[in-house]
Amino acid sequence: MGLAVVLFIIGIILIVKGGDFFVDAASWMAEVSGIPKFVVGATVVSLATTLPELLVSSMAAAEGKVDMAIGNAIGSVTANTGMIMAIGVFFMLPVMKRKQLLPKGILLLMTVGALWFLSMGGSLTIRESIVLLVIFIVFIIINVMEAKEGTALNTDEKPDHSGPVILTNIGKFVFGAAGIVVGSQLLVDNGSFIAAELGVPEKVIALTAVAIGTSLPELVTTITAIIKKQSSLSVGNIIGANIIDCALILPVCAMISKGSIEVSRSTIYLDMPVCALVCAIMLVPSFFTQKFQKWQALTAFVVYIVYLVMVCA
């Protein structure tokens, strides 16, 4: 038991540090290639920070741990929004143009709503997953279109790309990816073992420790954004990561799990509604005001804490 806890913690550390290296290297590569920083933040960073959720959920699905696969994906979206985004908004109060926030915000709410509706029958099939994958493709297209609009205004200088710097970033990319893979495996295996030893259902562990653990890259990104006063990067990263969690990760899990994953009643009637609620609290008022307010952050955070208490009770 003690060894499992240590390995579980090591898994989280590897994910955080691996995600840090991976994001740095991926961002550097994107900038050197001439891709606008907006695209880096909205796509590369979001994809990189959701790698832990993708790997954990995929590995769990492959091993038949369906509750952990679904719980981790849904739990990560709820944690990203109700805890991490709430923290970022509370300390930064970012102001965003409606043109930036509205398309992705609406797409996130549509994604969560579609996932909830499609799961009502008690399972998520490949046919239903295709609907979610279409939303993911639309998300990518929106980012590409916005990037093209902003390319003409992009006057950022390319970072140093001398030989030693190239080798350093390739090393960060490889070791970062390896850290995420190994850390994810440790998290799934030891999270399941700890749950079994304590008599706690896998789903509870997935919705709490594992979901928060795999969301740590987003938390690190948010804290860094707070320090550097880059509020739009933080919000954009979390919205993008949430869309990827719902529209890419769960469909992948469905394909791995013989074309379908079972969705429990508690997930349908508790986890998904709470996920939709915290997303609505954080986004809908901002559609009209073009800014975030502290009451949104506090309300979403309280809802998230109450939800955790209900799940763990």
PyMOL commands that set and color helices and strands:
alter all, ss='L'
color gray80, all
select helices_A, chain A and resi 2-32+37-49+51-62+66-92+98-118+126-151+163-198+202-214+216-228+231-256+265-289+294-312
alter helices_A, ss='H'
color red, helices_A
select strands_A, chain A and resi 123-125+260-262
alter strands_A, ss='S'
color yellow, strands_A
deselect
rebuild
show_as cartoon
